[in-house]
Amino acid sequence: MKLKTRKSAAKRVKVKKRILLRKKAYKSHLLGHKSSKRLRSLSSPSQIHQADVASFHKMLPYSHF
């Protein structure tokens, strides 16, 4: 039987070089008072925490990481 991918997890995560990358929060609105340095750092992707990798591995059965 084929396993189903959790689409909500697949939309939020990218797999690159065996690392799960996600977008950072706080960059959707109210950007006027946030500094350019802060907005640049919010633009860069960050890794999924190591404690959550196992659960993402179950939710994304066909992503090879």
N, C-alpha and C positions, 0 to 999 in steps of 0.2 A: 504494500500500500504506500502511495506517495504521501509525504508529509506536507502540510500546508505552511506557507510563510505568513507570519504576522505582518500584514501590510502597514500597520501603524508604525512598527519598528523599522521596516524597510525604508519608509519615507523619511525617517529622522536620522538615519545613519548611513555613512558611506564606508566601505571596506577598502582600505589602501594599505598594501604592504603588511598584511596581517594585523592591522591596527584599525579599530573602529573609531571613526571621526564623527563628531556632532557639532551643531552650531551652538553658539553661546546665546544666552538670554539677554534681555534688556537692550535690544537694538531695533525695536520695531516702531516706537513712537516716543515722544518727549525727548528728542535728541538735541534740542537747542541749548540746553544748559550743560550737556555732557561735553567734555573736552575732546579735541581731535585725537589726542593720544589714546584716550579711553575708547573712542569709537573704532579706531584702527585695531586695537587689541580685541575688541568684541567681534571684529570681522573675521579674524583668523579662527580656524576650527580648532577644537580641543578634543582630547581623547576621552572615550568612555572610561569611567572609573573601573579599576581592576576588579572590584567586588561585583560589578554588574556584567562583566564579560560573559560569565557562564549563562546567565539568563538570556542575554542577546544571542548566544550561540544556539539556545533552544528555539528562540523565536525566528531565527534565520537559518534554517537547516541546510540550505544549499549554497550559502556563502562560505567560501573556503578560506577560513582564517584560523 
